[in-house]
Amino acid sequence: MSILIRMREIREELEELGKKEDLITSAEEKRFDELVEEFNELRRKEDLSDINKFMKAPISEPIKPNISGSDIEPEIKFYNRNNLEELRSYIRSQDKTGITEPVSAGKFIRGLITGDWSNAEVERRAITTTTSGGGWIVPEIISAIIIPMALNKSQVFKAGAMSVPMESKTLVVPKITAMPSTEWKGESVKFAEETLMTFSGITLEANTLMALVKLSIELAQDGINVQQVIENAISDAIALALDLAVLNGAGGLEPTGILNTEGILTEDLENAEITSYDFLSRAYFKLEAENEIATGLIAPSDMFADLDLLKDKNDNRLLPPISFEGTPQKPSYQKLSSNQLSTNAVLGDFGKVLVGMRTELQIDVADKVGDSFEKMEVWIRAFIRADVGIKRPKAFCEIANYGEVAS
């Protein structure tokens, strides 16, 4: 018999004893106390069982919080770079074409460009919907190739950002707005402070993100491995656009990125010459003071080059601190360069970045834009709809106004 079934039986028996209008006998009173004691013991075992299940849950699984708190509502699944294959499977599961054969995104897009579907009959069958502007809604079996490929290349996802598929234009995800306080208390003494953790919602609203790729018609028709070239070009463009949105999105028609989020930490260098790694150490321990652990530093490539040039007073290479270099027991954060930044950098826990994405991908192909007709070039526009949410601003520190390295 399960614990919950037995607890229900005890509750029913207690209710029957409580309904008695006459005085209960000593035997009934004893029985009542025994039931209460058994009920409390079963409840303690049930609580321990829940805790053990939580502690033993494999950490490699995608995070699956039940946002609604209901056993009926579907769970929202979060994906990071470690389980993109599961994201690929999820997107493909939404497909309605009925195609089960392997497909190539590059062949599909090449066929849209050239109209030549030789050796691409399966991909031709995947064309299902066109847009009013003459573009194509790419079926999920193709999106399941391009979208995970783009996320795998994105620097913010390499640093630990999370993705969540959006089944509608808007999705609300909870975030912590205040951490719980703690205190020691005496017996029968009320807590002096409010101790509850407080939450609010991150509202993700799908905005349109466009990636633009230019390709010669000759390459599309005759190029070797052109399918891979097309897949890489589009996924690269989407990855760069996502990085820009997450790092420096201005809000409004585009997502609000980390650097434009109110409440992030700042280490301002005021364009002073850099003579050491001290500014990175200060930023690192500002995060630690907020109980946050940095998972990544995303900075201009020039910054990493300048740090490599730092020398000590004997003209030897300046050794970085442990917080930057790490140890075998405590690896440091990832160091990733991005051309989306020039005079600032971001250090933080990128697991606190949430990218909501619609799983549909739209492709437009045009060969009469500007002088592309004369040059025999084609423009490919790829659209996805996405938004960015920051779960805790104080998990990020902007290293602002980076100057030149000291000579």
C-alpha positions in Angstrom: 0.0 0.0 0.0 1.3 3.4 -0.9 1.9 6.1 1.7 -0.7 8.4 0.1 -3.4 5.8 0.1 -2.7 5.0 3.8 -2.8 8.7 4.6 -6.1 9.0 2.9 -7.5 6.1 4.9 -6.3 7.6 8.2 -7.8 11.0 7.3 -11.2 9.3 6.6 -11.1 7.4 9.9 -10.2 10.6 11.8 -13.1 12.4 10.2 -15.5 9.7 11.3 -14.2 9.9 14.9 -14.6 13.7 14.8 -18.2 13.4 13.7 -19.3 11.6 16.9 -21.7 13.6 18.9 -21.3 11.6 22.1 -18.2 11.8 24.2 -15.6 9.5 22.8 -14.4 6.6 24.9 -10.9 6.2 26.2 -10.3 3.5 23.6 -11.4 5.8 20.8 -9.3 8.6 22.2 -6.3 6.3 22.2 -7.1 5.3 18.7 -7.4 8.9 17.6 -3.9 9.7 19.0 -2.4 6.6 17.4 -3.9 7.7 14.0 -2.5 11.2 14.3 0.9 9.9 15.2 0.9 7.5 12.3 -0.3 10.2 9.9 2.5 12.5 10.9 5.1 9.8 10.5 3.8 9.0 7.0 3.8 12.6 6.0 7.5 12.9 7.2 8.3 9.8 5.1 6.6 11.3 2.0 8.5 14.6 2.5 11.8 12.7 2.7 10.8 10.7 -0.4 10.3 13.9 -2.4 13.7 15.3 -1.2 15.5 12.1 -2.2 13.9 12.1 -5.6 15.1 15.7 -6.1 18.6 15.0 -4.9 19.0 11.9 -7.1 17.6 13.5 -10.3 20.3 13.3 -13.0 21.7 16.8 -13.7 22.3 15.9 -17.4 18.5 16.1 -18.1 17.1 19.3 -19.4 15.6 21.5 -16.7 11.8 20.8 -16.6 10.1 23.1 -14.1 6.3 22.8 -14.0 5.7 26.5 -14.4 1.9 26.3 -13.8 2.3 24.2 -10.6 -0.3 21.9 -12.1 -0.1 18.2 -12.9 -2.3 18.9 -15.9 -0.5 21.8 -17.5 2.4 20.9 -19.8 5.9 21.4 -18.5 8.2 24.0 -20.0 11.5 22.5 -21.0 14.8 24.5 -21.1 17.7 23.5 -23.3 21.3 24.4 -23.3 24.3 23.5 -25.5 24.6 20.1 -23.8 21.3 18.8 -24.9 20.7 20.4 -28.4 19.9 16.9 -29.8 16.9 16.8 -27.5 15.9 20.3 -28.8 16.3 19.0 -32.4 14.1 16.1 -31.6 11.5 18.4 -30.0 11.4 20.7 -33.1 11.2 17.7 -35.4 8.3 16.3 -33.4 6.2 19.4 -34.3 6.6 18.6 -38.0 3.4 18.0 -40.0 4.8 17.0 -43.4 4.9 13.3 -42.5 8.3 12.9 -44.0 10.4 10.3 -42.2 13.4 10.1 -44.6 16.6 12.1 -43.8 16.6 15.6 -45.2 19.2 18.3 -45.9 18.6 21.9 -45.1 21.2 22.9 -47.6 19.5 21.0 -50.4 16.2 22.5 -49.4 17.4 26.1 -49.6 19.5 25.4 -52.8 16.3 24.1 -54.4 14.5 27.3 -53.4 17.3 29.4 -55.0 17.8 27.5 -58.2 14.5 25.7 -58.8 16.6 22.6 -59.4 15.3 19.8 -57.2 17.3 17.0 -58.8 18.6 14.6 -56.1 16.4 16.5 -53.7 12.9 15.0 -54.1 12.4 14.5 -50.4 13.4 18.2 -49.8 11.0 19.3 -52.5 8.1 17.5 -50.8 8.9 19.4 -47.7 7.7 22.7 -49.3 4.3 23.3 -47.6 3.6 26.9 -47.1 4.4 30.2 -48.8 4.2 33.7 -47.4 2.4 36.7 -48.9 5.8 38.2 -49.8 6.8 35.1 -51.8 8.9 33.5 -49.1 8.6 30.0 -47.6 7.7 28.8 -44.2 10.4 26.2 -43.6 8.9 23.0 -42.1 10.2 21.9 -38.7 12.2 19.0 -40.2 14.4 21.7 -41.8 14.2 24.1 -38.8 15.4 21.2 -36.6 18.7 21.3 -38.5 19.3 25.1 -38.8 18.2 26.3 -35.3 20.3 23.9 -33.1 23.2 24.4 -35.5 23.0 28.2 -34.9 22.7 27.8 -31.1 25.8 25.5 -31.1 27.8 28.3 -32.8 26.5 31.1 -30.6 29.0 32.5 -28.1 26.4 33.2 -25.5 25.2 29.6 -25.7 28.8 28.3 -25.4 28.9 30.4 -22.2 25.8 28.6 -20.9 22.7 30.4 -22.1 19.4 28.5 -22.1 16.7 28.2 -24.8 13.0 27.5 -24.4 10.7 26.8 -27.4 7.7 29.2 -27.5 4.4 27.7 -28.6 2.7 31.1 -28.7 3.8 34.7 -29.2 4.1 35.3 -25.4 5.5 33.1 -22.6 5.9 34.0 -19.0 8.7 32.3 -17.0 9.2 32.9 -13.3 12.4 34.6 -11.9 13.7 35.3 -8.4 13.4 39.0 -7.4 14.6 38.6 -3.8 16.6 35.9 -2.2 15.4 34.6 1.2 17.0 36.0 4.4 17.9 33.7 7.3 18.4 34.2 11.0 18.8 32.3 14.2 15.8 32.4 16.5 14.9 31.5 20.1 12.1 29.1 21.1 8.6 30.6 20.6 10.2 33.8 19.3 8.9 35.3 16.1 11.2 35.8 13.2 12.4 39.4 13.1 12.6 39.6 9.3 10.6 38.4 6.3 12.3 35.2 5.1 10.4 34.4 2.0 12.0 34.2 -1.5 10.0 36.4 -3.8 9.3 35.8 -7.5 8.1 37.8 -10.5 7.7 36.8 -14.2 9.9 37.2 -17.2 7.6 37.9 -20.1 9.1 36.7 -23.4 7.4 38.2 -26.5 8.5 36.8 -29.9 10.2 39.5 -31.9 11.4 39.0 -35.5 15.1 38.4 -36.0 16.4 38.5 -39.5 19.6 37.0 -40.8 20.8 38.1 -44.2 23.1 36.0 -46.5 24.4 36.8 -50.0 25.3 34.0 -52.4 26.3 33.9 -56.1 24.0 31.9 -58.3 27.0 30.1 -59.8 28.0 28.8 -56.4 24.4 27.7 -55.6 24.3 25.8 -58.9 27.8 24.4 -59.3 29.6 24.7 -56.0 31.2 21.7 -54.3 29.5 20.9 -51.0 27.2 23.9 -51.5 24.6 22.4 -49.2 27.0 22.6 -46.3 28.0 26.1 -47.4 24.4 27.3 -47.3 23.6 25.6 -44.0 26.8 27.2 -42.4 26.1 30.6 -43.8 22.5 30.8 -42.5 23.3 29.3 -39.1 26.3 31.6 -38.7 24.2 34.6 -39.5 21.5 33.6 -37.0 24.2 32.9 -34.3 25.7 36.3 -34.7 22.3 38.0 -34.6 21.4 36.1 -31.4 24.7 37.1 -29.8 24.1 40.7 -30.6 20.5 40.5 -29.2 21.6 38.8 -25.9 24.6 41.0 -25.4 23.6 44.4 -26.6 19.9 44.3 -27.7 18.4 47.8 -27.3 14.8 46.8 -26.5 11.8 48.1 -28.4 11.5 46.1 -31.6 14.4 43.9 -30.5 15.1 42.1 -27.3 16.7 43.9 -24.3 20.2 42.5 -24.0 22.4 42.1 -20.9 24.2 45.5 -21.3 20.9 47.4 -21.5 19.3 45.5 -18.6 18.7 47.6 -15.5 20.5 46.4 -12.3 23.5 44.6 -13.8 26.9 45.2 -12.0 29.6 47.4 -13.5 33.4 47.5 -13.4 34.1 50.9 -15.1 37.7 51.2 -16.4 37.1 54.8 -17.6 39.4 54.2 -20.6 42.5 53.9 -18.4 45.5 52.0 -19.5 45.4 48.3 -18.5 48.5 47.2 -16.5 47.1 44.0 -14.9 44.2 41.6 -14.6 42.9 43.4 -11.6 39.8 44.7 -13.3 38.7 41.2 -14.1 39.4 40.0 -10.5 37.3 42.9 -9.2 34.4 42.0 -11.6 34.7 38.3 -10.6 34.4 39.0 -6.9 31.6 41.5 -7.4 29.6 38.6 -8.8 30.7 36.3 -5.9 29.5 39.0 -3.4 26.1 38.5 -5.0 26.3 34.7 -4.7 26.8 34.3 -8.4 29.5 32.3 -10.2 30.8 33.4 -13.5 30.4 30.8 -16.3 31.8 33.0 -19.1 33.6 36.1 -20.2 32.6 37.4 -23.6 34.8 40.3 -24.8 36.3 41.8 -28.0 39.1 39.7 -29.4 41.4 42.8 -29.1 40.9 42.6 -25.3 42.2 39.0 -25.1 45.1 39.9 -27.4 46.0 42.9 -25.2 45.9 40.7 -22.0 48.4 38.3 -23.7 50.7 41.2 -24.1 50.8 42.2 -20.4 54.3 42.1 -19.0 55.8 42.3 -15.5 58.6 44.7 -14.4 61.1 42.2 -15.8 59.4 42.1 -19.2 58.2 38.6 -18.6 54.6 37.5 -19.4 52.3 38.6 -16.6 50.7 35.6 -15.0 46.9 35.8 -14.6 45.2 35.3 -11.2 43.6 32.0 -10.3 40.1 33.5 -10.8 41.0 34.0 -14.5 43.2 30.9 -15.1 41.4 28.4 -12.8 42.8 25.2 -11.2 42.2 21.5 -11.9 39.9 21.4 -8.8 38.1 24.6 -9.8 38.1 25.4 -13.5 37.7 29.0 -14.5 35.0 30.6 -16.6 35.1 30.3 -20.4 36.8 33.0 -22.4 34.9 33.8 -25.6 35.5 36.6 -28.2 32.7 38.3 -30.0 32.8 41.0 -32.7 29.5 42.3 -31.3 31.5 44.1 -28.6 34.2 46.7 -29.0 34.8 48.8 -25.8 33.2 46.6 -23.2 32.8 43.0 -22.1 30.4 40.9 -20.1 31.4 38.5 -17.2 28.6 36.5 -15.6 26.5 33.4 -15.2 25.1 33.0 -18.7 22.9 30.2 -17.4 20.7 33.1 -16.2 20.1 34.1 -19.8 16.9 32.7 -21.3 16.2 32.8 -25.1 12.7 32.1 -26.1 12.3 30.9 -29.7 9.4 30.1 -32.0 10.4 26.9 -33.9 9.3 28.1 -37.3 11.9 29.4 -39.7 11.0 31.6 -42.7 13.2 31.9 -45.8 12.9 34.6 -48.5 15.0 34.4 -51.6 15.5 37.5 -53.9 17.7 38.0 -57.0 16.5 41.5 -58.0 17.7 43.5 -55.0 20.0 46.4 -55.9 22.5 45.3 -58.5 22.2 41.6 -57.6 20.5 40.8 -60.9 23.5 42.2 -62.9 26.0 40.4 -60.6 24.0 37.1 -60.7 23.8 37.1 -56.9 20.9 36.0 -54.7 20.0 37.3 -51.2 18.7 34.9 -48.6 16.7 36.3 -45.7 16.1 33.9 -42.8 13.6 35.0 -40.1 13.1 33.5 -36.7 11.0 34.9 -33.9 12.7 35.1 -30.5 13.1 37.1 -27.3 15.7 37.4 -24.5 15.0 37.3 -20.7 17.5 37.9 -17.9 16.6 35.8 -14.9 18.8 37.8 -12.5 20.6 41.1 -13.5 23.1 40.8 -10.7 24.5 37.6 -12.3 26.3 39.8 -14.8 29.0 42.5 -14.6 29.7 44.8 -17.5 33.4 45.7 -17.9 32.8 49.1 -19.3 35.1 51.6 -21.2 37.9 49.2 -21.9 41.0 51.2 -22.9 44.4 50.4 -24.4 46.9 48.0 -22.9 49.8 49.8 -21.1 53.0 49.9 -23.2 
